[in-house]
Amino acid sequence: MSDLTLMLIRITFLCVLWLFVIMAVGVIRTDLLGPAKNKSKRSKRSEERRSAGPARPSRAPKARRNEPRALVVTKGPLAGTSLNLTSQPIVIGRANDATLVINDDYASGRHARIFSDEGRWIVEDLGSTNGTYLGQQRLTSPQPISVGQPIRIGKTVLELRK
């Protein structure tokens, strides 16, 4: 093999190696911090909201007697933490943009989501590596949650409470 061919093979190998390293760092960053947000879309939305005039306060639906009102952390580093349940979904994970940020080695950046669907509360795993457990069962699809039923993400256990 000529010296020129050998040099081209070395340079190609180094380029492919650096491409792999850059892609690996991007995947790790996304897992830790969540997906990158596009600032131009965010600024357009905020401009639209400002030009639309003052926002009307949304009416909260009347609370029924048997509906849960809070999501409570019962075990783990955040034990005792409580979040009021609203119509907005609750995203749980290590990412800074999550609604409930848990610093757990077994949690993904955006690990699970809890949301209301026609009066029922549903838990959904967002493709996490270590899984979300409802009771003793690992979630494979969105499942309804009842009051007091444990939801486990790593070392953190959550429950819906009235």
N, C-alpha and C positions, 0 to 999 in steps of 0.2 A: 504494500500500500504506500502511496506517496505521502509525503509530509503534509501536503495541502488537504488531502482527503481525511487524514487523521485529525488535523486541526478542525475541520468542519464538523466532524463527528463529535469532537469534544465540546465545541461551542453549542451544537444542537442539544447535546445531553445536558449541559449546564442550563440552557434556556428551559428545557422541559422540567428539570429539577426545580428551578426557581418558580415556574408556573405552578407546580404542585404545592410548594411551600406557601405561596400567596393564596391559593385556593383553600388550603387547610386552615390558615389563619382566618380567612373570611368565614368559614363554617364555624370555627370556635367562637369568633366574635358574635355571630348571629345567635348561637346557642346561649351565650352569656348575656347579651344585651338586647336581644330581640331583633326583628328586621329593621333595616334602616328606613327612616321616614323621609319622604320627599318634601322638602321645605316649600317648594313652589306650590304644591297642592294645598298645603296647610295655610299658606299666606292667602291664597285665593279664597279658601273657605272662610277665613276670618274676615276678609274684605266683604264677602257676600253677606255675612251675618251682620256686620256693621251697617251696610247699606240697606238692609231689610228693616231697619228701625229697631225699637226696643223689643226685646224678647218677652213673650208672654209667659207668665209663670205656668208651668204645667200642673194640671190637677192630679193629685195623687189619688189612686183608686182607693175606695173605702176598704179598710182592713176587715177581713172576715175573722171570725173567732178562731177557727182552726188553722189559719194560715201562719206559717213561720214568719217572724219579723227580723231575725238576725242570723248571721253565720258566725259561729263561735269556734275559736281554736281551743280544743280541749287538751291536746298533748303536743309537745314539741317546744322549740325555743320561744314561740310567740303565744304560749298558753295563756288564756284569759283575754286575748284580743277578740274584739267583736266588731262585725261590720253590719250596718243596717241593710236590709234587703230592699232594693228599689227595682224599678223596671229595667235598669241598666244591668248588663251582664257583669259578672265578677270574674276577672281573669286572675289565675293564681300561678305564680312562678317566680323565678329568680330575676327576671328582667325588671329594669327600673320602671317601665311603663305598665307593669302589672298592677291590678287593683290591690291585691294582697301579695306583697313581696316576701317570699320566704327564702332565707339563706340556708339551704339544705343541699348537701352534695348529691342527693338522689333526685332533686327536682330539676326540670328543664327550664329554659328561659320563659317560655309560655307553656306551662304544663297542663293546666285544666281550666275549664270554664264552667261556671254555674249561672244558669239563666232561667227566667220565668217563661213558661209556655202555656197560655190559657189557664192560669191559676195553679199550674203544677210547676215545681222546681225541678230542673234537669241538670245533671252533671255530665260533662263530656270531656274525655281525654283529648288533648290537642296534639297527639302524635308524640308523646313523651317517650323517652328511652326506657325508663324504669316503671312506667305505668301508673295508673290511678286506680285505687281500690275502693269499692263501695261495699262495706262490710268486709267479707273475706274474698270477694270475687273481683278479679281484675276486669276493668271496663274494656269492652271491645266496641261498644256503640253507646250513644247517649242514653242514659237511664234516669228515670224519675227518682227523686229522693224523698223520703219521708222524714218527719221530725224525729231527731234523736239518732238517726242512722249515721254511723261513722263513715267519713270519707278520708282515706289515708293517701297522703302524698309524701313519700319518703318517711321521715320521722314525725311529720306533722299530721295530726288528726283533727278534722273539722266536723261540725254538726250543725244542722239547722235547729233553731230554737224559737219558741213562741214568745 
